Amino acid sequence: MRADAATGTARLHLRWEDISQDGRLLLEVLPAALGPTIWGAQLANDPLALACRDAGIVPILTRYVIEGDPGPFSVVTPMNATGRFALAQTSDGHVMLNMWAEVTAPIGRTYPPAPAGEGTVVTAGRIFAEHVFTRLFAPPGKRRVSLADLPSGVTPSPLPRYTPRPFASLVDTVEDQTIADDSPFVFGLVHTDSNQHVNSLAYLRLFEEAALRRLAATAGPKLARRLEIAYRKPCFAGDRMRIHVRASTDAATVAIAPDGAPPATAHAIARMILA
């Protein structure tokens, strides 16, 4: 697992629901580019990645920044993805795994008429993913991982310094003028994954739908075009949560906190631009 690792490439085959009716790629599709270009192509057989897994140390997602471009694109035409990653260390000793991916595709439409520029390859979207290394199943207080905790002999050193955006800087944007949903939301097993908590992608659709509910009375149909989402602590199946939203004409901040608690206690929070 080297900071100067080469890029990986992959073809992404789309599902029918991945392209909106006006030909734009949904933002929730872009995390799928990280799997074949980085997790599979570069980390599946990486000595450090394998040694960390054997030691019970895994990188857990802490933040996404996702952007989508206009297109239009055809759902029947596969897209091309390129991804790279880098290790880094924060000033307080956390070890981070950062990833970047870009997805490109030819301009096109699923049905005629053909759009202007048909066949021209353009960027469909890009994603940045931030992870922190942790002992996922260790007791509280034992989960933090520093550079010295990583397996020796396969860990590059020194690592470049990285300053993540503080979760509190996003929480500050929802403490005023937010409106809580009328009803709580209860997570089920359908939202979970093998890490034994709610999957990070479950929040993307949940948060965009919450923004659309709030904008429905003042704006026409919109699609998220830029999304920054940060995760402070996981949710679990059975958790009773409440969604809090602050929305304007083309932007929204959405947080999910325990039912009855203020948005400052949010487990996850997102800011998005819709168009």
N, C-alpha and C positions, 0 to 999 in steps of 0.2 A: 504494500500500500504506500506508494510514493507520491510526494507532492507534485512531481513533474510527470505523472502518469499520462500516457498518450490518450487520445480521445477514442471513444468507441462509437460505432454507427449501427443503425438498425432500421428496418422497415416497420412502420406502424400501420396495421390494418384496422380500419375504422368500423365501429358499430353504427347502425343506422341512427341511433340517438346521439352520436358524437358531433354531428353537424346540425346547426340550427336551420330553420326554414329559409333564412336569408343567406345561407352558405358559410356562416362563420363557425370556427372551431370552438367548442365549449372549453372553458378554462380547466374544468375538472378532468379533461382528457390528458393534459400535458404532463402530470406526474407519471403517467404510464411510459413516458420517454426515458425515465431514469432507470427502469428495470432492465431492458435489454442493452442499453448503451453503457451503463455503469455497473449496476449490481450483477448482471449476468456476464457481460463482456469483459469487465475489468476486475471485479472484486470476488467473483465466485471461486477462483483458484489462487487468489493473492495470499502469500504466506502470512502477512500480518492479520488480514481479515479472518483467515482460518484459525490462527492462534488465539485471536480475541474471542472468537466464538467458542472455542474449546475452554477458554477461561471464564466463560459466562459474561463477557463484555461485549456489548452491542451498541451501535450508534442509533440513537432515538431522535426522531424528527422534532425540531423545535420551531422551525419557521419555513414557510414557503413565500416566494414572491413570483407571481405568475402573470404573464401578459399575453394577450391574443391580438393578432392583426386581422385586417378586414376580410381578406380573401376576395371573392368567394371560392369555396372548395367543393369538390365532389366527394360524396361519401364512398363511392366505389373505387376511388383512386388512392392507393396507399401513400402515406407520407414518409419522409425520411427524417430520422432523428440522429443528432450528434451530441454526445455527452462527455464531460470530463469531471474530474474531482480533485480535491486538494485537502490535505490535512493541515490543521492549524491549532494554535494554542491561545487561550485567552489570558488576560493579565492575572486572573485569579486561579489559573492552573488547569482549567477545563480543557480537554482535548476535543476538537471539533472535526467533523467531516463535512465539507462543503461540496456541493454538486451544482453543475450548470448544464443545461441542455437546450438545444434549439431544434425546432421542427420546421421543415420546409415542405412545400408541395406546389404543384402547378395550379395556376388559376383554372377554375372549371366550375361546372354546375352538374348536379345529379341529373337534372332534366333540362331539355332545351327551353329557351334559346341560349346559345353560347354567350358567355360574358366577354366584355372587351379584355384583350390580353390573354385569351385562353391559351393555356400551355406554358405561359411564363412562370418560372419557378420563383416563388417568393417565400418569405418567412411567414409561417402560420402562427407561431407562438414561441415563447421562451420561458424558462423556469429556473429559479435558483432555490436550492433546498439546503437548509442548515440543520446539522445533526450534532448532538453531544454524546460522547461515549459514556455509558453507564453500565453498572451491574444490574441488569433489569430485574432479576428476581431476588436480589439481596435484601436484607432487612433495611428499613429506613435508617439513614445515617451511615450506611455502608455502601451506598450505590455510587457515590462520586468516584470518577476515574481521573487521575492525573497522568502526566507523561511517564512518571516512574512506575505506574501500575501496569502499563502495557507490556506485553511479552518482550523480553530482551532478545537481541540478535536479529530481529526483523523490524524494529521500530526506527524510523529515520529520526535523527536529532542533529541540530535543533530544528524546531518547527517555526514557521513564520507566525507572527503575532496577528491575532484577529479580534476585532471588537464587535460582538453581536449587538443588535439593537435591544435595549432593555425592554422587557415585557411591559413595565410600568409606563413607558412612553406611549404605548397603544391604549392602555387602560385609561390614561388621562383623557382620551378623546371621547369616552362614553360616560364619564361620571356626571356630566351635565346634559340636560335636554334629551335624555334617552327615555324610551317608552318600553315597558316590559310587555311581552305577549300576554294575552288574556289567560291562556292555559299553559300549564307546564308541559314539558316534553320528557318522556321516559325512554331511555335507550334500551334496545333489546339486543338479543344475540345477533340479529341481522346486521348490526352496526359494528360488530367486533371482529378481531382477527387473532392470529396465533400468539401475539404478544399479550393476550389476555386482557385487552382493554379496547375501547372504541377506536376503530381505525381512523387515521388522520384524514382520509379522503371523505369520510362520512360527513364531516363538518362543512365541506365545500358546498355541497348541494343544500344542506340544511340552512346555511347562512345566506346563500343567494336567494333561496325561497323566502326567508324571513324579510330580506330587503325588498323583494318584489311585493310582498303583502303590504308593507308600509308605503310603498310608492304607488300602489294600484290606483288610488283615488286622484293622484295629481300628475301622473306620467303614464305614457303609453308603454307597450311591451318593450322591455329592455333586456340586455344580456351583459353580464359582468365581463369587462375587458381588461381590467387590472385588479389583482387581488393580492394583498399581503395578509397572511394569517400566521399567528404565533400561538404556540401551545405551552401553557405553564404547567399543567398537570393533567393526567389522563382522566377520562370518564370511563365508567364501567357499565356493563349491562345491569339494568335495574335502577340506575341513578335517575333521580327526579330533578330535572334542571329547568331553568327558565331562560328564555332568549330575550335579550335587550337590544333595541335597535335605535340608532339615530340616523335619519335619512334626509337627504335633500333631493333636488331634481335628478341629479346624475351621480350621487355618491351616497355611501352608507357605511356606518360602522356597526358591527354586530358582535355581541359577546354572549357567551353562555355561562351561567353561574348556577350554583345550587339554588333550588327553589326556596324563596324567602330571603336570600342573601343579596347584597348589592352587587352591581356589575364590577366593582373594584375587586371582587373575589373570583373573577372569571377564570375558568379553566382554559378557555381558548377565546381568541378575539381576532376579528378580521376587519380590514378596511378595504373597500372596493369602489371602483369606478364602473358605472354602467352606461351603456349607450345602445 
